[in-house]
């Protein structure tokens, strides 16, 4: 608008002066620490999973009772059902935890070496040492026996197992080892099958097949599998 002062027109604005806003600053999102209730819930879950590892390996999936898992962890059935809906859900959660743990340890071992040869040797040693982990061996047998005994559930169980294996990001491990993704899965299946068989025979009759012998045979089979390629194995 115009304002006349001493017969002179002066432009006067009614709008406030424009100000340039400062550049927006992105606030860092800081995760809130868990509250006491969340900490207790997580502690209960960890306790149940630890107990389940022992009970499943000792009694088997079918014979294992929810009461036994809860009692061994120092909790009640109510605490169990607050974390898991069924025994199957607990079993799958345990399988996921165990698989994640093995994948993390394998990745850490491989990343600590700077050559494919040394990484492969380290992976060989890791597989051979698994023969001595009785609880892990029994858990893997229990999972596959459960699937074999329930043909209608087997496709679903196998799909869950494949999804868990995919979460391990095998392509990352294969890259570290210089392995062709085309035959890595079949090699892994053969190695796991042989390891399960050796573990079972040793557990059944350790006088016939000692732990040392089982580990030695597994190492030889691991070495022989490395000579197979996707072309030599085929897809059928």
URKA-V26242 format. One record per residue. RES is the residue in one small letter. SS is DSSP state (H for helix, E for strand, L for the rest). D_CENTER is the distance of its C-alpha to the mean C-alpha in Angstrom with 1 decimal. Layout:
{{RES:SS:D_CENTER} {RES:SS:D_CENTER}}
This chain:
{{x:L:72.1} {x:E:75.4} {x:E:77.2} {x:E:80.8} {x:E:81.7} {x:L:85.3} {x:L:85.6} {x:E:82.5} {x:E:79.4} {x:E:76.2} {x:E:72.8} {x:L:70.8} {x:L:67.3} {x:L:66.1} {x:L:62.5} {x:L:60.5} {x:L:59.6} {x:L:56.5} {x:L:53.7} {x:L:50.8} {x:L:47.6} {x:L:45.4} {x:L:42.4} {x:L:39.5} {x:L:37.1} {x:L:33.5} {x:L:32.4} {x:L:29.2} {x:L:26.8} {x:L:25.9} {x:L:23.2} {x:L:24.9} {x:L:23.9} {x:L:22.7} {x:L:25.8} {x:H:26.4} {x:H:25.6} {x:H:22.1} {x:H:21.6} {x:H:22.9} {x:H:20.6} {x:H:17.5} {x:H:19.0} {x:H:19.8} {x:H:16.3} {x:H:14.9} {x:H:18.0} {x:H:17.5} {x:H:13.9} {x:H:15.4} {x:H:18.4} {x:H:16.6} {x:H:15.0} {x:H:18.6} {x:H:20.4} {x:H:18.4} {x:H:18.7} {x:H:22.3} {x:H:23.7} {x:L:21.6} {x:L:20.3} {x:L:23.8} {x:L:25.6} {x:L:23.1} {x:L:24.7} {x:H:23.5} {x:H:26.3} {x:H:25.2} {x:H:21.7} {x:H:23.3} {x:H:26.2} {x:H:24.2} {x:H:22.4} {x:L:25.9} {x:L:25.6} {x:L:27.3} {x:H:26.5} {x:H:27.0} {x:H:24.2} {x:H:21.9} {x:H:23.0} {x:L:22.7} {x:L:18.9} {x:L:18.2} {x:L:20.6} {x:L:20.3} {x:H:19.1} {x:H:17.2} {x:H:15.3} {x:H:14.6} {x:H:13.4} {x:H:10.9} {x:H:9.7} {x:H:9.6} {x:H:7.8} {x:H:4.9} {x:H:5.4} {x:H:6.2} {x:H:3.9} {x:H:1.9} {x:H:5.7} {x:H:7.0} {x:H:6.1} {x:H:7.6} {x:H:10.3} {x:H:11.1} {x:H:11.5} {x:H:13.6} {x:H:15.6} {x:H:16.4} {x:H:17.4} {x:L:19.7} {x:L:21.9} {x:L:24.2} {x:L:25.0} {x:H:23.4} {x:H:25.2} {x:H:23.9} {x:H:20.3} {x:H:20.7} {x:H:22.4} {x:H:19.7} {x:H:17.0} {x:H:19.7} {x:H:20.1} {x:H:16.4} {x:H:16.4} {x:H:19.8} {x:H:18.8} {x:H:16.1} {x:L:19.3} {x:L:20.2} {x:L:17.2} {x:H:18.9} {x:H:16.7} {x:H:13.6} {x:H:16.1} {x:H:17.6} {x:H:14.5} {x:H:13.8} {x:H:17.6} {x:H:17.8} {x:H:15.3} {x:H:17.2} {x:H:20.5} {x:H:20.1} {x:H:19.5} {x:H:22.5} {x:H:24.7} {x:L:24.2} {x:H:25.1} {x:H:25.4} {x:H:21.8} {x:H:20.5} {x:H:20.2} {x:H:18.2} {x:H:15.9} {x:H:15.5} {x:H:14.9} {x:H:12.1} {x:H:10.5} {x:H:11.4} {x:H:10.0} {x:H:6.4} {x:H:7.4} {x:H:9.1} {x:H:6.4} {x:L:5.8} {x:L:9.5} {x:H:11.2} {x:H:14.5} {x:H:14.0} {x:H:13.5} {x:H:16.4} {x:H:18.5} {x:H:18.2} {x:H:19.2} {x:L:21.8} {x:L:20.7} {x:L:22.0} {x:H:19.4} {x:H:21.9} {x:H:21.4} {x:H:18.1} {x:H:16.5} {x:H:19.5} {x:H:19.4} {x:H:15.9} {x:H:17.0} {x:H:20.1} {x:H:18.6} {x:H:16.2} {x:H:19.4} {x:H:21.6} {x:H:19.3} {x:H:19.2} {x:H:23.0} {x:H:23.8} {x:H:21.8} {x:H:23.6} {x:H:27.0} {x:H:26.7} {x:H:25.7} {x:H:28.6} {x:L:31.2} {x:L:30.5} {x:L:34.1} {x:L:33.9} {x:L:30.7} {x:L:29.8} {x:H:26.4} {x:H:28.0} {x:H:29.2} {x:H:25.9} {x:H:24.1} {x:H:27.1} {x:H:26.9} {x:H:23.2} {x:H:24.0} {x:H:26.9} {x:H:25.0} {x:H:22.4} {x:H:25.4} {x:H:27.1} {x:H:24.3} {x:L:24.5} {x:L:28.0} {x:L:27.0} {x:L:26.9} {x:H:26.2} {x:H:30.0} {x:H:30.4} {x:H:27.7} {x:L:28.6} {x:L:26.9} {x:L:28.6}}
